[in-house]
């Protein structure tokens, strides 16, 4: 899994696999789900993420893998 923030587009991307994206859908404004050819979720993109989290919160994103 890879999580990246792009300050130029204000987008937070969470890549779950390295599959090629075959189709995308936007179930809510600014939330984009990307699927592979077999329909499995490949990544989630959150557009305009600072309006939800704020820039300070993005800098403090922590992932605790021990809880998975």
Backbone as XML, in Angstrom:
<?xml version="1.0"?>
<chain id="A" units="angstrom">
  <residue number="1" name="UNK">
    <atom name="N" x="0.856" y="-1.176" z="0.000"/>
    <atom name="CA" x="0.000" y="0.000" z="0.000"/>
    <atom name="C" x="0.898" y="1.235" z="0.000"/>
  </residue>
  <residue number="2" name="UNK">
    <atom name="N" x="0.466" y="2.215" z="-0.744"/>
    <atom name="CA" x="1.224" y="3.469" z="-0.815"/>
    <atom name="C" x="0.231" y="4.608" z="-0.618"/>
  </residue>
  <residue number="3" name="UNK">
    <atom name="N" x="0.602" y="5.533" z="0.246"/>
    <atom name="CA" x="-0.220" y="6.723" z="0.465"/>
    <atom name="C" x="0.631" y="7.930" z="0.108"/>
  </residue>
  <residue number="4" name="UNK">
    <atom name="N" x="0.073" y="8.799" z="-0.716"/>
    <atom name="CA" x="0.822" y="9.982" z="-1.144"/>
    <atom name="C" x="-0.104" y="11.186" z="-1.191"/>
  </residue>
  <residue number="5" name="UNK">
    <atom name="N" x="0.463" y="12.333" z="-0.853"/>
    <atom name="CA" x="-0.263" y="13.596" z="-0.946"/>
    <atom name="C" x="0.409" y="14.472" z="-1.984"/>
  </residue>
  <residue number="6" name="UNK">
    <atom name="N" x="-0.376" y="15.018" z="-2.892"/>
    <atom name="CA" x="0.136" y="15.924" z="-3.920"/>
    <atom name="C" x="-0.380" y="17.326" z="-3.606"/>
  </residue>
  <residue number="7" name="UNK">
    <atom name="N" x="0.488" y="18.219" z="-3.110"/>
    <atom name="CA" x="0.038" y="19.559" z="-2.750"/>
    <atom name="C" x="-0.413" y="20.400" z="-3.939"/>
  </residue>
  <residue number="8" name="UNK">
    <atom name="N" x="0.088" y="20.104" z="-5.134"/>
    <atom name="CA" x="-0.317" y="20.880" z="-6.315"/>
    <atom name="C" x="-1.773" y="20.626" z="-6.684"/>
  </residue>
  <residue number="9" name="UNK">
    <atom name="N" x="-2.242" y="19.386" z="-6.500"/>
    <atom name="CA" x="-3.622" y="19.062" z="-6.835"/>
    <atom name="C" x="-4.481" y="18.916" z="-5.580"/>
  </residue>
  <residue number="10" name="UNK">
    <atom name="N" x="-3.852" y="19.012" z="-4.403"/>
    <atom name="CA" x="-4.528" y="18.838" z="-3.114"/>
    <atom name="C" x="-5.277" y="17.506" z="-3.077"/>
  </residue>
  <residue number="11" name="UNK">
    <atom name="N" x="-4.560" y="16.455" z="-3.497"/>
    <atom name="CA" x="-5.151" y="15.120" z="-3.569"/>
    <atom name="C" x="-4.361" y="14.138" z="-2.714"/>
  </residue>
  <residue number="12" name="UNK">
    <atom name="N" x="-5.088" y="13.307" z="-1.983"/>
    <atom name="CA" x="-4.500" y="12.227" z="-1.211"/>
    <atom name="C" x="-4.842" y="10.933" z="-1.927"/>
  </residue>
  <residue number="13" name="UNK">
    <atom name="N" x="-3.820" y="10.164" z="-2.283"/>
    <atom name="CA" x="-4.021" y="8.930" z="-3.031"/>
    <atom name="C" x="-3.580" y="7.754" z="-2.189"/>
  </residue>
  <residue number="14" name="UNK">
    <atom name="N" x="-4.435" y="6.741" z="-2.106"/>
    <atom name="CA" x="-4.113" y="5.515" z="-1.380"/>
    <atom name="C" x="-4.145" y="4.370" z="-2.378"/>
  </residue>
  <residue number="15" name="UNK">
    <atom name="N" x="-2.972" y="3.921" z="-2.800"/>
    <atom name="CA" x="-2.865" y="2.823" z="-3.760"/>
    <atom name="C" x="-2.828" y="1.513" z="-2.994"/>
  </residue>
  <residue number="16" name="UNK">
    <atom name="N" x="-3.765" y="0.637" z="-3.298"/>
    <atom name="CA" x="-3.875" y="-0.634" z="-2.604"/>
    <atom name="C" x="-3.113" y="-1.729" z="-3.347"/>
  </residue>
  <residue number="17" name="UNK">
    <atom name="N" x="-3.053" y="-1.628" z="-4.661"/>
    <atom name="CA" x="-2.302" y="-2.591" z="-5.460"/>
    <atom name="C" x="-1.652" y="-1.857" z="-6.628"/>
  </residue>
  <residue number="18" name="UNK">
    <atom name="N" x="-0.852" y="-2.594" z="-7.377"/>
    <atom name="CA" x="-0.159" y="-1.998" z="-8.521"/>
    <atom name="C" x="-0.847" y="-2.321" z="-9.841"/>
  </residue>
  <residue number="19" name="UNK">
    <atom name="N" x="-2.063" y="-2.830" z="-9.767"/>
    <atom name="CA" x="-2.810" y="-3.130" z="-10.987"/>
    <atom name="C" x="-3.068" y="-1.851" z="-11.787"/>
  </residue>
  <residue number="20" name="UNK">
    <atom name="N" x="-3.284" y="-2.019" z="-13.065"/>
    <atom name="CA" x="-3.655" y="-0.907" z="-13.925"/>
    <atom name="C" x="-5.126" y="-0.571" z="-13.695"/>
  </residue>
  <residue number="21" name="UNK">
    <atom name="N" x="-5.425" y="0.712" z="-13.629"/>
    <atom name="CA" x="-6.802" y="1.150" z="-13.437"/>
    <atom name="C" x="-7.575" y="0.957" z="-14.743"/>
  </residue>
  <residue number="22" name="UNK">
    <atom name="N" x="-8.683" y="0.229" z="-14.661"/>
    <atom name="CA" x="-9.521" y="-0.017" z="-15.833"/>
    <atom name="C" x="-10.739" y="0.903" z="-15.858"/>
  </residue>
  <residue number="23" name="UNK">
    <atom name="N" x="-11.241" y="1.251" z="-14.658"/>
    <atom name="CA" x="-12.381" y="2.160" z="-14.607"/>
    <atom name="C" x="-12.388" y="2.869" z="-13.257"/>
  </residue>
  <residue number="24" name="UNK">
    <atom name="N" x="-13.048" y="4.002" z="-13.210"/>
    <atom name="CA" x="-13.146" y="4.800" z="-11.995"/>
    <atom name="C" x="-14.586" y="5.221" z="-11.778"/>
  </residue>
  <residue number="25" name="UNK">
    <atom name="N" x="-14.910" y="5.471" z="-10.531"/>
    <atom name="CA" x="-16.229" y="6.017" z="-10.216"/>
    <atom name="C" x="-16.077" y="7.019" z="-9.082"/>
  </residue>
  <residue number="26" name="UNK">
    <atom name="N" x="-16.981" y="7.982" z="-9.046"/>
    <atom name="CA" x="-16.965" y="9.022" z="-8.021"/>
    <atom name="C" x="-18.273" y="8.923" z="-7.225"/>
  </residue>
  <residue number="27" name="UNK">
    <atom name="N" x="-18.285" y="8.091" z="-6.145"/>
    <atom name="CA" x="-19.512" y="7.889" z="-5.384"/>
    <atom name="C" x="-19.932" y="9.111" z="-4.575"/>
  </residue>
  <residue number="28" name="UNK">
    <atom name="N" x="-18.994" y="9.986" z="-4.294"/>
    <atom name="CA" x="-19.267" y="11.234" z="-3.591"/>
    <atom name="C" x="-18.339" y="12.293" z="-4.158"/>
  </residue>
  <residue number="29" name="UNK">
    <atom name="N" x="-18.712" y="13.536" z="-4.026"/>
    <atom name="CA" x="-17.901" y="14.623" z="-4.564"/>
    <atom name="C" x="-16.487" y="14.580" z="-3.999"/>
  </residue>
  <residue number="30" name="UNK">
    <atom name="N" x="-15.493" y="14.466" z="-4.871"/>
    <atom name="CA" x="-14.095" y="14.464" z="-4.466"/>
    <atom name="C" x="-13.560" y="13.122" z="-4.015"/>
  </residue>
  <residue number="31" name="UNK">
    <atom name="N" x="-14.370" y="12.074" z="-4.060"/>
    <atom name="CA" x="-13.930" y="10.726" z="-3.683"/>
    <atom name="C" x="-13.959" y="9.872" z="-4.943"/>
  </residue>
  <residue number="32" name="UNK">
    <atom name="N" x="-12.788" y="9.416" z="-5.378"/>
    <atom name="CA" x="-12.696" y="8.639" z="-6.606"/>
    <atom name="C" x="-12.171" y="7.245" z="-6.278"/>
  </residue>
  <residue number="33" name="UNK">
    <atom name="N" x="-12.940" y="6.242" z="-6.677"/>
    <atom name="CA" x="-12.543" y="4.845" z="-6.504"/>
    <atom name="C" x="-12.070" y="4.323" z="-7.850"/>
  </residue>
  <residue number="34" name="UNK">
    <atom name="N" x="-10.898" y="3.709" z="-7.868"/>
    <atom name="CA" x="-10.314" y="3.180" z="-9.097"/>
    <atom name="C" x="-10.271" y="1.656" z="-9.017"/>
  </residue>
  <residue number="35" name="UNK">
    <atom name="N" x="-10.740" y="1.002" z="-10.072"/>
    <atom name="CA" x="-10.843" y="-0.448" z="-10.097"/>
    <atom name="C" x="-10.008" y="-1.047" z="-11.219"/>
  </residue>
  <residue number="36" name="UNK">
    <atom name="N" x="-9.514" y="-2.260" z="-10.991"/>
    <atom name="CA" x="-8.783" y="-2.990" z="-12.011"/>
    <atom name="C" x="-9.739" y="-3.674" z="-12.965"/>
  </residue>
  <residue number="37" name="UNK">
    <atom name="N" x="-9.198" y="-4.386" z="-13.948"/>
    <atom name="CA" x="-9.997" y="-5.041" z="-14.975"/>
    <atom name="C" x="-10.952" y="-6.081" z="-14.404"/>
  </residue>
  <residue number="38" name="UNK">
    <atom name="N" x="-10.582" y="-6.718" z="-13.293"/>
    <atom name="CA" x="-11.429" y="-7.745" z="-12.685"/>
    <atom name="C" x="-12.391" y="-7.173" z="-11.653"/>
  </residue>
  <residue number="39" name="UNK">
    <atom name="N" x="-12.414" y="-5.856" z="-11.517"/>
    <atom name="CA" x="-13.335" y="-5.213" z="-10.588"/>
    <atom name="C" x="-12.815" y="-5.042" z="-9.181"/>
  </residue>
  <residue number="40" name="UNK">
    <atom name="N" x="-11.553" y="-5.367" z="-8.946"/>
    <atom name="CA" x="-10.982" y="-5.189" z="-7.613"/>
    <atom name="C" x="-10.536" y="-3.744" z="-7.409"/>
  </residue>
  <residue number="41" name="UNK">
    <atom name="N" x="-10.650" y="-3.274" z="-6.191"/>
    <atom name="CA" x="-10.261" y="-1.903" z="-5.875"/>
    <atom name="C" x="-8.746" y="-1.759" z="-5.966"/>
  </residue>
  <residue number="42" name="UNK">
    <atom name="N" x="-8.307" y="-0.782" z="-6.745"/>
    <atom name="CA" x="-6.878" y="-0.532" z="-6.960"/>
    <atom name="C" x="-6.408" y="0.636" z="-6.111"/>
  </residue>
  <residue number="43" name="UNK">
    <atom name="N" x="-7.210" y="1.716" z="-6.077"/>
    <atom name="CA" x="-6.807" y="2.888" z="-5.306"/>
    <atom name="C" x="-8.015" y="3.764" z="-4.994"/>
  </residue>
  <residue number="44" name="UNK">
    <atom name="N" x="-7.804" y="4.641" z="-4.016"/>
    <atom name="CA" x="-8.807" y="5.630" z="-3.630"/>
    <atom name="C" x="-8.128" y="6.990" z="-3.678"/>
  </residue>
  <residue number="45" name="UNK">
    <atom name="N" x="-8.759" y="7.939" z="-4.342"/>
    <atom name="CA" x="-8.240" y="9.305" z="-4.423"/>
    <atom name="C" x="-9.223" y="10.248" z="-3.740"/>
  </residue>
  <residue number="46" name="UNK">
    <atom name="N" x="-8.707" y="11.082" z="-2.859"/>
    <atom name="CA" x="-9.517" y="12.105" z="-2.204"/>
    <atom name="C" x="-9.059" y="13.454" z="-2.731"/>
  </residue>
  <residue number="47" name="UNK">
    <atom name="N" x="-9.917" y="14.115" z="-3.469"/>
    <atom name="CA" x="-9.591" y="15.396" z="-4.075"/>
    <atom name="C" x="-9.990" y="16.524" z="-3.131"/>
  </residue>
  <residue number="48" name="UNK">
    <atom name="N" x="-9.182" y="17.580" z="-3.076"/>
    <atom name="CA" x="-9.476" y="18.702" z="-2.189"/>
    <atom name="C" x="-9.455" y="18.292" z="-0.732"/>
  </residue>
  <residue number="49" name="UNK">
    <atom name="N" x="-8.497" y="17.437" z="-0.409"/>
    <atom name="CA" x="-8.469" y="16.802" z="0.920"/>
    <atom name="C" x="-8.261" y="17.800" z="2.068"/>
  </residue>
  <residue number="50" name="UNK">
    <atom name="N" x="-7.620" y="18.922" z="1.821"/>
    <atom name="CA" x="-7.391" y="19.863" z="2.923"/>
    <atom name="C" x="-8.680" y="20.492" z="3.430"/>
  </residue>
  <residue number="51" name="UNK">
    <atom name="N" x="-9.722" y="20.506" z="2.614"/>
    <atom name="CA" x="-10.999" y="21.039" z="3.109"/>
    <atom name="C" x="-11.599" y="20.121" z="4.168"/>
  </residue>
  <residue number="52" name="UNK">
    <atom name="N" x="-11.216" y="18.827" z="4.152"/>
    <atom name="CA" x="-11.708" y="17.885" z="5.157"/>
    <atom name="C" x="-10.764" y="17.781" z="6.350"/>
  </residue>
  <residue number="53" name="UNK">
    <atom name="N" x="-9.463" y="17.761" z="6.062"/>
    <atom name="CA" x="-8.484" y="17.496" z="7.118"/>
    <atom name="C" x="-7.683" y="18.706" z="7.570"/>
  </residue>
  <residue number="54" name="UNK">
    <atom name="N" x="-7.443" y="19.650" z="6.671"/>
    <atom name="CA" x="-6.538" y="20.754" z="6.950"/>
    <atom name="C" x="-5.108" y="20.342" z="6.642"/>
  </residue>
  <residue number="55" name="UNK">
    <atom name="N" x="-4.281" y="21.286" z="6.260"/>
    <atom name="CA" x="-2.886" y="20.974" z="5.884"/>
    <atom name="C" x="-2.070" y="20.413" z="7.043"/>
  </residue>
  <residue number="56" name="UNK">
    <atom name="N" x="-2.312" y="20.892" z="8.244"/>
    <atom name="CA" x="-1.561" y="20.406" z="9.396"/>
    <atom name="C" x="-1.843" y="18.924" z="9.649"/>
  </residue>
  <residue number="57" name="UNK">
    <atom name="N" x="-3.084" y="18.510" z="9.503"/>
    <atom name="CA" x="-3.449" y="17.108" z="9.735"/>
    <atom name="C" x="-2.812" y="16.185" z="8.698"/>
  </residue>
  <residue number="58" name="UNK">
    <atom name="N" x="-2.704" y="16.649" z="7.473"/>
    <atom name="CA" x="-2.099" y="15.824" z="6.428"/>
    <atom name="C" x="-0.643" y="15.536" z="6.761"/>
  </residue>
  <residue number="59" name="UNK">
    <atom name="N" x="0.047" y="16.508" z="7.305"/>
    <atom name="CA" x="1.454" y="16.323" z="7.670"/>
    <atom name="C" x="1.613" y="15.328" z="8.815"/>
  </residue>
  <residue number="60" name="UNK">
    <atom name="N" x="0.536" y="15.072" z="9.566"/>
    <atom name="CA" x="0.616" y="14.172" z="10.718"/>
    <atom name="C" x="-0.025" y="12.808" z="10.479"/>
  </residue>
  <residue number="61" name="UNK">
    <atom name="N" x="-0.343" y="12.465" z="9.242"/>
    <atom name="CA" x="-0.958" y="11.164" z="8.962"/>
    <atom name="C" x="0.013" y="10.057" z="9.359"/>
  </residue>
  <residue number="62" name="UNK">
    <atom name="N" x="-0.474" y="9.150" z="10.173"/>
    <atom name="CA" x="0.326" y="8.031" z="10.652"/>
    <atom name="C" x="-0.459" y="6.747" z="10.393"/>
  </residue>
  <residue number="63" name="UNK">
    <atom name="N" x="0.232" y="5.730" z="9.960"/>
    <atom name="CA" x="-0.416" y="4.439" z="9.751"/>
    <atom name="C" x="0.209" y="3.447" z="10.711"/>
  </residue>
  <residue number="64" name="UNK">
    <atom name="N" x="-0.621" y="2.873" z="11.562"/>
    <atom name="CA" x="-0.168" y="1.900" z="12.537"/>
    <atom name="C" x="-0.458" y="0.495" z="11.993"/>
  </residue>
  <residue number="65" name="UNK">
    <atom name="N" x="0.544" y="-0.125" z="11.418"/>
    <atom name="CA" x="0.362" y="-1.438" z="10.787"/>
    <atom name="C" x="0.166" y="-2.542" z="11.819"/>
  </residue>
  <residue number="66" name="UNK">
    <atom name="N" x="0.521" y="-2.308" z="13.057"/>
    <atom name="CA" x="0.358" y="-3.326" z="14.080"/>
    <atom name="C" x="-1.108" y="-3.613" z="14.374"/>
  </residue>
  <residue number="67" name="UNK">
    <atom name="N" x="-1.996" y="-2.705" z="14.003"/>
    <atom name="CA" x="-3.421" y="-2.887" z="14.257"/>
    <atom name="C" x="-4.137" y="-3.591" z="13.111"/>
  </residue>
  <residue number="68" name="UNK">
    <atom name="N" x="-3.426" y="-3.888" z="12.052"/>
    <atom name="CA" x="-4.060" y="-4.553" z="10.906"/>
    <atom name="C" x="-4.069" y="-6.061" z="11.095"/>
  </residue>
</chain>
